[in-house]
């Protein structure tokens, strides 16, 4: 178990540091040998005044690390083994039986469900969280919303994202709007999807959102649009904004990799790759 060896190594470093500090007076005995008794006493007192708080801090830090490792040993071991069904079972017991509705448990459990494609369990978890701790819904709106998309509940997904416009975190708002448009596209509501993507293509401050919106306007919505020329013009506008901002396809890849650990990014990776090729195909 890699985390075990990491904790042991860190613990040894802290212990060695503490021992060095403790025996520092012995190591510096030669330097203080020429000082008068009073000066040596002052030096010794000043040294203890400086080192004691540091020793106490290091000791407490070591205790906290050990306690954290002991309390999370099972969780860490399952994560390292990537045993997603066992991890899901373990966290279900923590959340459903013991009532520990912690944000980190929720995020890890939903990640496990996504890996094993158990989207219905994500929605079941959402209903439990809604009753126990509603604030966690708005904090994880992108996770619960995308589970609806993968469950094929496109209209329900669009309604969910729309309801969360004013509740989600500010940093998630543009992505919530994008997934709302994406849900409308999948549900066959092309005019509503076009309206949302067109707005994001020309106004979003996020290059990925701008690029994805422009891509879908060109690849999926132009043929369905009531005004295809305007749709294509807006798509080109968004495309030029991304090219101006990121310059090359490498810039697009770096932006994608920067957010690659987020679940909502990982599940649309296919579209990000397609959009990247489209955006810079003629650049």
C-alpha positions as semicolon CSV with decimal commas, in nm:
position;residue;x (nm);y (nm);z (nm)
1;X;0,000;0,000;0,000
2;X;0,169;0,315;-0,124
3;X;-0,001;0,550;0,123
4;X;0,127;0,338;0,412
5;X;0,487;0,379;0,301
6;X;0,430;0,749;0,239
7;X;0,297;0,796;0,593
8;X;0,589;0,595;0,737
9;X;0,843;0,802;0,542
10;X;0,680;1,128;0,653
11;X;0,667;1,006;1,012
12;X;1,037;0,915;1,006
13;X;1,127;1,258;0,868
14;X;0,931;1,428;1,147
15;X;1,087;1,205;1,416
16;X;1,439;1,263;1,286
17;X;1,373;1,638;1,275
18;X;1,250;1,629;1,636
19;X;1,555;1,431;1,749
20;X;1,789;1,677;1,579
21;X;1,613;1,965;1,757
22;X;1,623;1,786;2,093
23;X;1,993;1,705;2,070
24;X;2,088;2,037;1,915
25;X;2,234;2,168;2,248
26;X;2,471;1,869;2,255
27;X;2,568;1,926;1,892
28;X;2,638;2,294;1,960
29;X;2,819;2,234;2,289
30;X;3,150;2,324;2,124
31;X;3,015;2,660;2,015
32;X;2,898;2,753;2,367
33;X;3,205;2,622;2,546
34;X;3,383;2,959;2,520
35;X;3,089;3,156;2,658
36;X;3,059;3,267;3,017
37;X;2,819;3,078;3,244
38;X;2,563;3,358;3,221
39;X;2,586;3,386;2,845
40;X;2,560;3,007;2,804
41;X;2,253;3,006;3,029
42;X;2,091;3,283;2,823
43;X;2,173;3,097;2,499
44;X;2,026;2,774;2,640
45;X;1,710;2,954;2,753
46;X;1,662;3,129;2,420
47;X;1,715;2,801;2,236
48;X;1,448;2,624;2,442
49;X;1,210;2,918;2,391
50;X;1,248;2,883;2,014
51;X;1,248;2,503;1,985
52;X;0,974;2,401;2,231
53;X;0,682;2,540;2,021
54;X;0,833;2,374;1,714
55;X;0,865;2,039;1,894
56;X;0,505;2,063;2,017
57;X;0,382;2,147;1,666
58;X;0,575;1,858;1,507
59;X;0,453;1,617;1,775
60;X;0,090;1,718;1,723
61;X;0,132;1,702;1,346
62;X;0,270;1,347;1,373
63;X;-0,021;1,242;1,595
64;X;-0,274;1,393;1,350
65;X;-0,115;1,208;1,057
66;X;-0,126;0,876;1,244
67;X;-0,488;0,928;1,352
68;X;-0,592;1,026;0,997
69;X;-0,423;0,719;0,850
70;X;-0,578;0,482;1,104
71;X;-0,927;0,626;1,053
72;X;-0,901;0,616;0,673
73;X;-0,693;0,301;0,623
74;X;-0,977;0,102;0,468
75;X;-1,079;0,386;0,236
76;X;-0,722;0,451;0,120
77;X;-0,652;0,082;0,058
78;X;-0,966;0,039;-0,156
79;X;-0,882;0,352;-0,356
80;X;-0,530;0,226;-0,424
81;X;-0,658;-0,116;-0,531
82;X;-0,922;0,054;-0,748
83;X;-1,177;-0,193;-0,616
84;X;-1,475;0,024;-0,707
85;X;-1,761;-0,213;-0,609
86;X;-1,603;-0,275;-0,266
87;X;-1,535;0,096;-0,225
88;X;-1,897;0,177;-0,312
89;X;-2,021;-0,080;-0,058
90;X;-1,790;0,060;0,211
91;X;-1,903;0,420;0,153
92;X;-2,270;0,322;0,132
93;X;-2,238;0,181;0,482
94;X;-2,069;0,501;0,602
95;X;-2,334;0,726;0,446
96;X;-2,659;0,529;0,464
97;X;-2,606;0,336;0,787
98;X;-2,389;0,574;0,992
99;X;-2,535;0,891;0,843
100;X;-2,199;1,046;0,757
101;X;-2,303;1,274;0,475
102;X;-1,958;1,423;0,420
103;X;-1,879;1,596;0,092
104;X;-1,565;1,388;0,032
105;X;-1,759;1,065;0,086
106;X;-2,029;1,182;-0,155
107;X;-1,775;1,272;-0,426
108;X;-1,577;0,948;-0,393
109;X;-1,893;0,735;-0,390
110;X;-2,036;0,905;-0,699
111;X;-1,701;0,863;-0,874
112;X;-1,715;0,490;-0,795
113;X;-2,067;0,467;-0,937
114;X;-1,959;0,644;-1,257
115;X;-1,665;0,405;-1,303
116;X;-1,893;0,102;-1,281
117;X;-2,169;0,281;-1,483
118;X;-2,422;0,258;-1,200
119;X;-2,600;0,587;-1,265
120;X;-2,922;0,487;-1,090
121;X;-2,729;0,457;-0,764
122;X;-2,606;0,815;-0,811
123;X;-2,968;0,930;-0,835
124;X;-3,060;0,722;-0,531
125;X;-2,775;0,886;-0,341
126;X;-2,899;1,227;-0,452
127;X;-3,244;1,163;-0,306
128;X;-3,087;1,063;0,027
129;X;-2,859;1,367;0,028
130;X;-3,153;1,595;-0,055
131;X;-3,325;1,483;0,265
132;X;-3,019;1,477;0,492
133;X;-2,804;1,767;0,369
134;X;-2,950;1,965;0,074
135;X;-2,650;2,199;0,051
136;X;-2,445;1,910;-0,089
137;X;-2,672;1,896;-0,395
138;X;-2,589;2,247;-0,512
139;X;-2,222;2,182;-0,431
140;X;-2,222;1,874;-0,655
141;X;-2,480;1,976;-0,914
142;X;-2,262;1,877;-1,210
143;X;-2,221;1,523;-1,077
144;X;-2,589;1,459;-1,007
145;X;-2,701;1,630;-1,327
146;X;-2,471;1,431;-1,554
147;X;-2,592;1,109;-1,391
148;X;-2,938;1,194;-1,526
149;X;-2,790;1,244;-1,872
150;X;-2,622;0,904;-1,867
151;X;-2,945;0,748;-1,740
152;X;-3,116;0,878;-2,054
153;X;-3,336;1,121;-1,861
154;X;-3,259;1,420;-2,080
155;X;-3,567;1,632;-2,013
156;X;-3,535;1,566;-1,640
157;X;-3,167;1,658;-1,659
158;X;-3,246;1,989;-1,833
159;X;-3,506;2,073;-1,566
160;X;-3,258;1,985;-1,290
161;X;-2,983;2,206;-1,431
162;X;-3,227;2,495;-1,487
163;X;-3,343;2,470;-1,126
164;X;-2,981;2,495;-1,010
165;X;-2,890;2,813;-1,203
166;X;-2,921;3,035;-0,895
167;X;-2,820;2,772;-0,637
168;X;-2,489;2,636;-0,767
169;X;-2,145;2,770;-0,685
170;X;-2,041;3,071;-0,897
171;X;-1,747;2,876;-1,043
172;X;-1,988;2,605;-1,167
173;X;-2,252;2,834;-1,316
174;X;-2,123;2,840;-1,674
175;X;-2,081;2,463;-1,677
176;X;-2,434;2,421;-1,538
177;X;-2,561;2,636;-1,825
178;X;-2,360;2,433;-2,077
179;X;-2,495;2,102;-1,948
180;X;-2,845;2,252;-1,954
181;X;-2,796;2,325;-2,325
182;X;-2,645;1,980;-2,380
183;X;-2,945;1,817;-2,210
184;X;-3,182;2,015;-2,432
185;X;-2,987;1,901;-2,739
186;X;-3,012;1,537;-2,635
187;X;-3,381;1,579;-2,559
188;X;-3,438;1,710;-2,912
189;X;-3,520;2,066;-2,804
190;X;-3,288;2,213;-3,065
191;X;-3,403;2,575;-3,046
192;X;-3,345;2,591;-2,670
193;X;-3,007;2,419;-2,705
194;X;-2,906;2,661;-2,981
195;X;-3,006;2,961;-2,771
196;X;-2,795;2,848;-2,475
197;X;-2,490;2,745;-2,680
198;X;-2,505;3,066;-2,885
199;X;-2,501;3,274;-2,568
200;X;-2,209;3,079;-2,421
201;X;-2,011;3,082;-2,746
202;X;-1,993;3,461;-2,744
203;X;-1,993;3,538;-2,371
204;X;-1,831;3,255;-2,175
205;X;-1,502;3,329;-2,001
206;X;-1,409;2,960;-2,009
207;X;-1,231;2,848;-2,327
208;X;-1,357;2,489;-2,301
209;X;-1,719;2,600;-2,268
210;X;-1,680;2,847;-2,555
211;X;-1,519;2,586;-2,779
212;X;-1,769;2,312;-2,700
213;X;-2,063;2,549;-2,756
214;X;-1,922;2,664;-3,092
215;X;-1,856;2,303;-3,194
216;X;-2,211;2,186;-3,125
217;X;-2,359;2,489;-3,300
218;X;-2,168;2,391;-3,614
219;X;-2,181;2,011;-3,596
220;X;-2,529;1,946;-3,458
221;X;-2,748;2,253;-3,453
222;X;-2,688;2,434;-3,783
223;X;-2,899;2,178;-3,971
224;X;-3,180;2,211;-3,716
225;X;-3,165;2,588;-3,681
226;X;-3,442;2,825;-3,792
227;X;-3,164;3,064;-3,891
228;X;-2,866;2,849;-3,999
229;X;-2,658;3,142;-4,123
230;X;-2,679;3,316;-3,785
231;X;-2,606;2,987;-3,609
232;X;-2,294;2,930;-3,819
233;X;-2,181;3,290;-3,775
234;X;-2,210;3,257;-3,395
235;X;-2,017;2,929;-3,412
236;X;-1,736;3,095;-3,607
237;X;-1,733;3,379;-3,355
238;X;-1,687;3,135;-3,068
239;X;-1,424;2,941;-3,259
240;X;-1,221;3,256;-3,326
241;X;-1,241;3,352;-2,957
242;X;-1,090;3,017;-2,857
243;X;-0,816;3,031;-3,123
244;X;-0,728;3,386;-3,016
245;X;-0,710;3,278;-2,651
246;X;-0,535;2,939;-2,674
247;X;-0,345;2,982;-3,006
248;X;-0,287;2,611;-3,077
249;X;-0,439;2,268;-3,019
250;X;-0,174;2,214;-2,750
251;X;-0,329;2,500;-2,556
252;X;-0,669;2,329;-2,582
253;X;-0,521;2,000;-2,460
254;X;-0,356;2,173;-2,164
255;X;-0,688;2,331;-2,065
256;X;-0,856;1,991;-2,088
257;X;-0,585;1,820;-1,883
258;X;-0,600;2,096;-1,622
259;X;-0,960;2,001;-1,545
260;X;-0,929;1,633;-1,630
261;X;-0,983;1,516;-1,271
262;X;-1,334;1,663;-1,258
263;X;-1,604;1,405;-1,324
264;X;-1,806;1,628;-1,555
265;X;-1,497;1,682;-1,772
266;X;-1,400;1,315;-1,782
267;X;-1,743;1,205;-1,904
268;X;-1,743;1,446;-2,200
269;X;-1,381;1,378;-2,294
270;X;-1,491;1,239;-2,631
271;X;-1,660;1,569;-2,723
272;X;-1,366;1,772;-2,596
273;X;-1,133;1,578;-2,827
274;X;-1,370;1,622;-3,124
275;X;-1,410;1,992;-3,051
276;X;-1,032;2,036;-3,025
277;X;-0,978;1,880;-3,368
278;X;-1,256;2,093;-3,519
279;X;-1,140;2,418;-3,358
280;X;-0,781;2,400;-3,483
281;X;-0,830;2,202;-3,804
282;X;-0,767;2,513;-4,014
283;X;-0,569;2,719;-3,764
